[in-house]
Amino acid sequence: MPKYRTVRGMRDFLPKEAKIMRYIESLAREIAELYGYQEVITPVVESYELLAAKSGEEIRQRMYAFNDLGGRRIALRPEFTASIARLVATTLKNEPKPLRLFCIGSLYRYDEPQQGRYREFWQSNFELMGSSKPEADVEILSLTNNLMKKTSLKNYWFKIGHMGMFRGVLSQEGITEEKQNQIMQKLDKKLWNEALNMIKEEKTSKKCIEVVKSLIETSGKETKEVLGKAKKILKDYEEAVDAVENLEEIIELTIDSGQKIQFSVDLGFARGLEYYTGMIFEVFVPELEIALGGGGRYDKLIELFGGEPTPAVGVAHGIDRISLAMKKQKIIPQIREKTKILVVSLNKKLKAKSLEIASVLRENGFCVETEVMGRKVSRVLETANRKGIAYVVLVAPKEMKEGKVVLRDMNRREQETVSLGKLVEEIRTR
């Protein structure tokens, strides 16, 4: 066993893996630009109080939390939304609404490492703040759908629900918000019986238990049919029916706007983060049981951090999870790369000239390496072939006297003498 290795739950990404991660990140940035989202960069370390405020009990227990040298309780960020909400409640409080903000980076939770779930992970995060209209919810669904399309993932689908259904029922039954949050945690983990037992302990009506059971058991891809059932189940709970109608409007508007999204409405769906108040969703592919992304509406978080009442909706996309899904579906992204060139000096006196030639090629947009190992040409060419280098420029004494170099095409396995003045043009033509 090696003496030095990565900390459990952390990973090294080798060049090919890192390239795909950066590719997905570039797609997320492209989406941000297309939808008008501005990037912000927030600290990896935040105050524990901020991150714990509405993160949910499970995340609070799994945060990397510690005291710094000044005795302050701080933590590594487990998600982005709290940091963005802090910004909007303070520094950006006077900016015109709506605010469309985007961020990307690493997050940390002390989860049990398994496929697609690690203690350090990467997300792109989009937040639309200032609107309570269903158009805002549709925008978050739309940009997520477009990101999935850009990755070329197949057969992905959106599980969608609404926190207002459960909260409407539980609030009418007199259950406190704190207890509701605990119940939501159980529902999020699909611990149905434990959730039902917690509701029973609150001495709710028999009807309440029956309604919650019915919600848990009702889901499907026929959205109108499922939402019709929801209205019947919740007919005695006015706020819950309002939630169904809101979800119905969001789904209809999404479909009518031309977004081809495969929805599955799940009335028993809940997310563990305590700040969600409205529509919630997650994205899945058949090959993985874990969500590739998820989000929803949270209308009270910014107010909690001292800001003005500001409705908001957002989503986080798992960059490393999307990468895993692409690997499962054998999707090889078409990443446009610069032409790779290796410049080799065949004489000690020509080293400076070789470096000069390399600089000129780089200035013209080529990816250029120089031979720094002092190896024989045959070995250099063998390594260049393994590394996928397209051209090798051999700087030799005889050719240099005539102002020329030898250009070797590694794919065609042929070479010719080329004037230095025409080297760039020759490579571009090829």
Secondary structure, 3 states (H helix, E strand, C coil): CCCCCCCCCCCCCCHHHHHHHHHHHHHHHHHHHHHCCEECCCCCEEEHHHHHCCCCHHHHHHCCEEECCCCCEEEECCCCHHHHHHHHHCCCCCCCCCEEEEEEEEEECCCCCECCECCEEEEEEEEEECCCCHHHHHHHHHHHHHHHHHCCCCCCEEEEEEHHHHHHHHHHCCCCHHHHHHHHHHHHCCCHHHHHHHHHHCCCCHHHHHHHHHHHCCEECCHHHHHHHHHHHCCCCHHHHHHHHHHHHHHHHHHHCCCCCCEEEECCCCCCCCCCCCEEEEEECCCCCCCCEEEEECCCHHHHCCCCCCCEEEEEEEHHHHHHHHHHCCCCCCCCCCCEEEEEECCHHHHHHHHHHHHHHHHCCCEEEECCCCCCHHHHHHHHHHCCCCEEEEECHHHHHCCEEEEEECCCCEEEEEEHHHHHHHHHHC
